């Protein structure tokens, strides 16, 4: 099950003792700040969690997989997230540095699945 904003609000309410309205306002403020920062093209670095980066993608030629016809894929901005080593270790149940491989730590994970450059990095 996925964690929702409501779950975060509930956790703030239970652990810190804020009212539910205060907790909801705080969560909204944090997410609004993150969205505004990313919309302005700025990087977000959260120690112990990871980095969010907006990358500019140039236009490029792609192919329609059904017809083979060449089409231009327009320039766009993509959001990438790169987890910190601390977060990776937490997710994998180990200490920082344990089981870390060079290719695990040096790849940006694009949230844009049709990106050829990202696929090449993962190979």
N, C-alpha and C positions, 0 to 999 in steps of 0.2 A: 504494500500500500504506500502511496506517495504522501509525503508530508505537504500540507497546505499552509497558506497564510494563517488560516484559522487555528491550525495546530501550533504555530509559532506564537500567536497571540495567547493561546491557552497556556503554553509553557511559561511565557513571561508573567502571566497572571498568577500561576501556581508557584513558581520559583522565586520571583522577585517581590511579589505582593502588589504590583500595580493593579489598578482597577482594570476591568476588561476594556473600557474605553481608552484609558491611557496606554495600555498595551497595544491596542489596535492602532492608535494614532502614532505610536513610536514605530511600529512595523511599517506602516504606510510611509512615514517620513524616511525611513532607511531605504525602502524600495524606490521611492520617488527620487531620492538623491542618487542612487545607483543608476536608474534609468536616465536621468538628466545628464549625469557625467558621461555615460556611454554614448548617448545621443550627440553629445558635443565632441565625440571622437577621442575622449581621454581614457587612459588606462586606469583600471582599478586594481590595486594590490592589497590583498587582505592577508596579513601575516598568519601563517599556520593554516591557511585555507587555499589560496591560489590567486591567480591573476585573470582578470577579464580584459580582453583587448579587442578593439574594433580595428579590423584590417580592411584596407581598400583593395578591391579586386578589379583588375583591368578587364575591359571587354575582351572576349575571345571567341574563336570559332568552335562551335560544337556540332554534333550530328544528331539528327532525329533518329533514334534507334529503330523505328519502324520503317522509315523510308530511306534512310541513309543520306537524306538531304542535309547539306551544310546550312547552319543557321548561326547568326551572331548572338552570343549570350552577352547581355548588356553588363556594363560596369556596375558594381554594387559594393556595399559594405557588408562584411560578415563579422559576427561575434564569435570569438574563440575563448575558451576557458582552459587554463593550464593549472592543474592542481599542484599544490605544494607537496614537497616530500613528506611533510608531517601528515597531511591529509591522505596521501597515498598509503603511508604506513598504517594509519588508523583504519582505512578501508580494507587493507590486506591483513590486518590483525598482527602486524609486526612492528618492530622498532624502526625508527628512521634509519635508512641506509641498508636495512636488512632486505635482501632479495631485490634491491634496486638494480636495474640494468640500464645501461646508457640509453638504449632506444626508448625505454619507458619515460625517461626524464627529459629528453630533448625534442619531443614532438608536441607541437600545438595540436589540440584536438578541435577542429573546426566543427561548428554546428551546421555547416552547409554541406550536405551529402554529395552534391554533384561537382565538387571541386577536385579537378584532376591533380593539382599540386599537392593537396592534402593526401590523396591516395598514394602518390609517389613517396611522400615522406614516411608513410606507414609501411611501405614494402621493405 
